[in-house]
Amino acid sequence: MLRRLTLALLLLLVTALGACSSTVKVTDFRDEKPAFDLRGYFAGTVDGWGIVRNRDGKISQRFKVEMRCSWNGDVGTFDELFAYSDGTTQRRVWTFTKTGDGRYTGKAADVIGEAPAEISGNAFNMRYVLDFARGDSTVHLDVDDWMYAMQDGVILNRSTVSKFGFEVAQVFITFRRRGT
C-alpha cells in the first residue's frame, strides 16, 4: 500500500512539474513587429547593459557587453566582451550559421554542442547547454534565450538559466547598435 501511495505521489509530482513548463513557441510572435533581423541588427558594434538575477530574486551581477559582429555569407561572428561591476571580464565568441528560413545554429567555446535558434516575427529563441565555470570546475546549465526586437532600434533579451529543470537565474539585457 505504501509503495502504491509513493508511486502515485511521484506520478503527481512529475505531472505537476510538466504542467509548469513553458508552452511559448517562437512562432507565437509571427505577426509581431518590428521584424527581428539577426543579420541586419548584429552587424558592426552593438552595446548591451544587463543584470543577473539569482534564484532568490536578488541582483547578483551587473554588466556591460560590447559585441563586435560581422558576417561572411551565411556565417556570422559575434565577439562579445563582458565587463562586470565587480571588475571581472569575460569573452565569448559566437558563430551563427544560417540553416534555413529563420533558422540558425549557434556555436561558442563554452556551449556544449550546437545551439539551435529560430526567428519569427519580432522574436528570436535559442536553447543551449552552457559549460559554466564555477571555481576550479564547470557545471552544465540549460539556457532558454529569448530576444525581442522593439521600436527605436532596441532589443530586449531575457535568458532563463536552469539546472535539473529548476530555474537558478535570469539574465536581462538591453541592446542598442552604435550609431542608432
C-alpha positions as CSV (number, residue, x, y, z in Angstrom):
1,M,0.0,0.0,0.0
2,L,2.8,2.4,0.9
3,R,4.6,1.6,-2.3
4,R,1.5,2.5,-4.4
5,L,1.0,5.7,-2.5
6,T,4.6,6.7,-3.1
7,L,4.3,5.8,-6.8
8,A,1.1,7.9,-7.0
9,L,2.7,10.9,-5.3
10,L,5.8,10.6,-7.6
11,L,3.5,10.5,-10.7
12,L,1.6,13.5,-9.4
13,L,4.8,15.5,-8.9
14,V,6.1,14.6,-12.4
15,T,2.8,15.7,-13.9
16,A,2.8,19.0,-11.9
17,L,6.3,19.8,-13.0
18,G,5.5,19.1,-16.6
19,A,2.5,21.5,-16.3
20,C,4.9,24.2,-15.2
21,S,7.0,24.0,-18.3
22,S,6.7,26.8,-20.9
23,T,4.5,26.3,-23.9
24,V,5.5,29.5,-25.6
25,K,6.8,29.0,-29.1
26,V,8.8,31.4,-31.2
27,T,6.0,31.1,-33.9
28,D,3.6,32.7,-31.4
29,F,5.3,36.0,-32.4
30,R,5.0,35.6,-36.2
31,D,2.7,38.7,-36.5
32,E,4.6,41.0,-34.1
33,K,6.6,44.0,-35.4
34,P,9.3,45.2,-35.9
35,A,10.7,42.0,-37.5
36,F,13.8,40.6,-35.9
37,D,16.7,40.8,-38.3
38,L,19.7,38.9,-36.9
39,R,22.0,39.7,-39.7
40,G,21.0,43.4,-40.1
41,Y,20.9,44.3,-36.4
42,F,24.0,42.4,-35.3
43,A,26.5,43.9,-37.8
44,G,29.1,46.3,-36.6
45,T,29.3,47.2,-32.9
46,V,26.3,46.5,-30.6
47,D,26.3,47.5,-26.9
48,G,24.3,45.9,-24.1
49,W,23.6,46.5,-20.5
50,G,22.4,43.8,-18.2
51,I,21.8,42.2,-14.9
52,V,21.8,38.7,-13.5
53,R,19.0,37.9,-11.1
54,N,19.7,34.8,-8.9
55,R,17.1,32.2,-7.8
56,D,16.3,34.3,-4.7
57,G,15.3,37.3,-6.9
58,K,18.4,39.3,-5.9
59,I,20.6,41.1,-8.5
60,S,23.9,39.1,-8.2
61,Q,25.7,40.9,-11.1
62,R,25.5,44.0,-13.3
63,F,27.5,44.2,-16.6
64,K,28.1,45.9,-19.9
65,V,28.7,43.9,-23.0
66,E,30.4,45.2,-26.2
67,M,29.7,43.0,-29.3
68,R,31.7,43.3,-32.5
69,C,29.6,41.5,-35.1
70,S,30.4,40.6,-38.7
71,W,29.0,38.3,-41.4
72,N,30.7,36.4,-44.2
73,G,27.8,35.0,-46.4
74,D,25.5,33.0,-44.1
75,V,28.0,32.8,-41.2
76,G,28.1,35.5,-38.5
77,T,30.7,36.0,-35.8
78,F,29.7,37.8,-32.6
79,D,32.8,38.6,-30.5
80,E,31.4,39.6,-27.0
81,L,33.3,41.2,-24.2
82,F,31.5,41.4,-20.9
83,A,32.7,43.9,-18.2
84,Y,31.1,43.1,-14.8
85,S,30.5,45.6,-12.0
86,D,33.0,43.6,-9.7
87,G,35.8,44.4,-12.2
88,T,36.0,40.9,-13.9
89,T,35.7,40.4,-17.6
90,Q,34.6,37.5,-19.8
91,R,34.9,36.9,-23.5
92,R,32.6,34.7,-25.6
93,V,32.7,34.3,-29.4
94,W,29.5,33.0,-31.1
95,T,29.4,31.7,-34.6
96,F,26.0,31.6,-36.2
97,T,25.3,29.7,-39.4
98,K,22.0,30.2,-41.3
99,T,20.4,26.7,-41.8
100,G,17.1,27.7,-43.3
101,D,14.4,30.4,-43.4
102,G,14.5,32.0,-40.0
103,R,16.7,29.2,-38.6
104,Y,20.3,29.3,-37.4
105,T,22.8,27.2,-35.5
106,G,25.0,28.9,-32.9
107,K,28.3,27.6,-31.5
108,A,30.6,29.0,-28.8
109,A,33.6,27.5,-26.9
110,D,31.7,27.3,-23.6
111,V,28.5,25.9,-25.2
112,I,28.0,22.1,-25.3
113,G,27.2,21.0,-28.9
114,E,25.1,23.3,-31.0
115,A,22.5,25.9,-30.1
116,P,19.5,25.7,-32.5
117,A,18.0,29.2,-33.0
118,E,14.8,30.3,-34.7
119,I,13.3,33.7,-35.6
120,S,9.6,34.5,-36.1
121,G,8.1,38.0,-36.2
122,N,9.9,40.1,-33.6
123,A,11.3,37.2,-31.6
124,F,14.4,35.1,-31.5
125,N,14.8,32.0,-29.4
126,M,17.8,29.9,-28.8
127,R,18.3,27.0,-26.4
128,Y,21.6,25.5,-25.4
129,V,23.7,24.0,-22.6
130,L,26.3,26.3,-21.2
131,D,29.5,24.8,-19.7
132,F,29.6,27.4,-16.8
133,A,32.9,27.9,-14.9
134,R,32.5,27.6,-11.2
135,G,35.7,27.7,-9.2
136,D,38.1,25.1,-10.4
137,S,35.4,23.1,-12.3
138,T,32.4,23.7,-14.5
139,V,28.7,22.9,-14.3
140,H,26.3,22.4,-17.2
141,L,23.4,24.8,-17.2
142,D,20.4,24.8,-19.6
143,V,19.7,28.3,-21.2
144,D,16.5,29.3,-22.8
145,D,17.4,32.6,-24.5
146,W,14.8,35.0,-25.9
147,M,15.3,38.3,-27.7
148,Y,12.6,40.7,-28.9
149,A,13.0,43.5,-31.4
150,M,11.4,46.7,-30.1
151,Q,10.8,50.1,-31.6
152,D,13.6,52.6,-31.9
153,G,16.3,50.0,-32.6
154,V,16.2,48.4,-29.1
155,I,16.4,44.7,-28.5
156,L,15.4,43.2,-25.1
157,N,16.9,39.9,-24.1
158,R,15.8,37.5,-21.3
159,S,17.6,34.3,-20.6
160,T,16.3,31.7,-18.2
161,V,19.1,29.5,-16.7
162,S,18.1,26.2,-15.1
163,K,19.7,23.1,-13.7
164,F,17.7,19.8,-13.5
165,G,14.6,21.7,-14.6
166,F,14.8,24.2,-11.8
167,E,15.4,27.9,-12.5
168,V,18.7,29.1,-11.0
169,A,19.0,32.6,-12.6
170,Q,17.6,35.0,-15.2
171,V,19.7,37.3,-17.3
172,F,18.2,40.6,-18.7
173,I,20.0,42.6,-21.3
174,T,19.0,45.7,-23.4
175,F,20.9,46.0,-26.7
176,R,21.5,49.0,-28.9
177,R,23.5,49.3,-32.1
178,R,26.2,52.0,-32.1
179,G,25.2,55.0,-34.2
180,T,21.4,54.5,-33.9
